[in-house]
Every structure is written in structure tokens, then in C-alpha cells.
Amino acid sequence: MTRRILTVNPGSTTTKIVLLDGDEALLDRELEHPRAELRGLPDVWAQLPLRRRAVHAALDQARHLLPGLHAVVGRGGLLAPLPGGTYAIGPAMLDDLRAARHGEHACNLGAPLAAELADELGLPAFVVDPVVTDELLPEARPTGLPQVRRRSTFHALSQRGAAREAAARHGLDYDAAKLLVAHLGGGISVGAHLRGRVVDVTNALDGEGPFSPERTGTLPVLEVLRLLESGSYDIPALRQAVLRRGGLFALLGTNDFREIQARAQSGDHAARDAVAALAYNVAKHAAGLLPALTTADDPAPPDLVVLTGGLARSPLLTAELARRLTPLAPVEIVLGLTEALVMARGAAAVLDGLRPVLHYQGRGAA
């Protein structure tokens, strides 16, 4: 059955609403919120009325598309760590987001906006594969410092959507397959998908994994300490470098990969070397996740390596990645899967009884 789903995806200065009929977008609007208006508000939750008005104004112009709607899906926010899947939006989830108990970000407004719209229309409301999806193996959590444990924060929506799509293309059941999946964007995350669960993943927000167009990725710790001791960086500047001004931006002065690719192809040796290093780092971290997929009890190799995200559109990068990763498993590139489409598919699968609806209860329970 074709499902008509409305998705709501708040970003830092925009709210994107997409209404899909199956995989076809009948409405696709990105609503802009002036920075000056947002700056005058005390916190993210205070933006809710402003964004609500903008969404209602946009939907008032598209009322003819709303009959036959089956559900509303909001972008998952910063919640307690939870298994991936499709969650009904309920009081416990909204309370945690309102109090910003697990962090503050514009994505926290996806669930309340979806819940309000769904309530007005008499429909169910969901979030799908929030960024805090956490299915790590117990042995993947410890580090060499007892005060520091690894956590799972990654491009869960993108990775799982691409993994399901790639598995289907190869006649595989995602819940029975072994996949290495790399989301390649401004941030890069690489995950080990073991029979439906992401059992280990590089956490780019914690500075793990390969460098990206704007993030440093994993750094030698003692060298970082030396930079701090020398005064080259203070803590705020280093944090900015790790998350926003590292990677290709630091190496080449830009995070625009189209420009970098053009430079590399025109003979710029620095750009060519940086792209090769990027591909090598992604491949290295993907190979480093093999122990999460292969054990004595389950020695089968990965079924696929999946590449997705904006950088997966680059033939230069994907050719280099395929050369390095094909020895592990066939490489499949998945493009065109928008966040809205993956959100809508997650809701449709629940409505069609293909996946269970999950219920959020806060830390330690789902």
C-alpha cells in the first residue's frame, strides 16, 4: 500500500517539510528562519512557536495535499541512547527534548512539531533512527582510560536507509546481512551493520574516524597535547578545529569538495594527495571494523560495503574507495536517498506491519 507521509526536519536556521506519496515528493519546502530572530530567543525550545507558524503557513497553501495523509514524522532529536527503529512520539520523549536532558540542537524540535501536526490531523506521529541510535557491542565501549567510554552518535538515518536500499538491490535481507557503511558528507561516519544492528561506528562528533571536509577525525593524542602546551591552540579553538575547521578545510583552505575535485583533476598535487589520503582514511577505518562483523561463531565476511552521502557523488573519491575496499566486499553506492524519504519509509514500514513500533521511555529503556 502506498503511504502518504509528512516529514518535518528542523535545521539550525531552516525547517524542511516534505510530503511524500510513496517515494514521490508532492511538497518540498525549506522554510528559512532569520538568524536575527533566533538569536533573540533564550534556547532552542523557545523557537517552537516561530517554527510552528512557518510550518502552518506553508501547509495552509497545500491543504489539498493533506487528505489521505497516514502519518507525520519528525527528525529524531538528542535523546537518551536507544536502539534504532521507528518510535512513536510520546510524553517521555517530549519531556526529555523540552528539558534538553541529552543536549540542545534544533533537531530536538522535530518531534514536538510532528506531534502537534499529527494531533491536529488525528494521525500517528513518529521519529525514525535518531542520531543517538546506540547498539554498540559491550566490547566496543571501553577505552584505555576508565573515565572515557565510547558512545554512539552518528548519521544513523542516512546509514541505515542506505544499508537497507543496498541490501534490497542485492537480494539481501538487511536484518540478516553484514554490511560496512560509510556516510560521506561534511562529517563522515563508518558503521558495522551486523544483521540489523549497528554494533560499532566511528563517532565523528567525538573526534573519531577519518577526517572529512571539515572535521579532523582521529588525532595522535600526545601531538594534540603538545599543541595545547605550546599555545598554538586553546581548548575552544581546538574544539572548533576538530568539528568545523579541520580536515580538508585545514589542508586546502576549503570544504567544498567540488572545488577540491576540480583542483585535483587539473593537476593540483596538494588537492590530489588530500583526496587520496581521505579515501585511505575512510578505507582504513572501514577495515578496522571487520572484527565487529566476523567472529569464530560467525566467520562469514561482509556482504557489501555501502557508500552514501554527498561525497559519494564524486567519481574521483568513489573510484579510489572502491579500489581499496573491494577486497573486503562488493562496493555499492547509494545516492538520492533524502532524509525525508528515509523517515517516510521508516514510518510506512511500521504502518504496514513490516517493523515494530517502538516506545521511548528514557535512559536504559525503549
Buried (B, 14 or more C-beta within 10 A) or exposed (E): EEBBBBBBBBBEEBBBBBBBBBEEBBBEBEBEBEEEEBEEEEEBBEBBEBBBEBBEEBBEEBEEBBEEBBBBBBBBBBBBBBBBBBBBBBEBBBEBBBEBBBBBBBBBBBBBBBBBBBEEBEBBBBBBBBBBBBBBEEEBEEEEEEEEEBBBBBBBBBBBBBBBBBBEEEEBEBEEBBBBBBBBBBBBBBBBBBBBBBBBBBBBBBBBBBBBBBBBBBBEEEEBEEBEEEEEBEEEEBEEBBBBBBBBBBBBEBBBBEBBBEBBEEEBEEBBEBBBBBBBBBBBBBBBBBEBBBEEEEEEEBBBBBBBBBBBBBEBBBEBBBEBBEEBBBBBBBEEBBBBBBBBBBBBBBBEEEBEBBEBBBEEEB
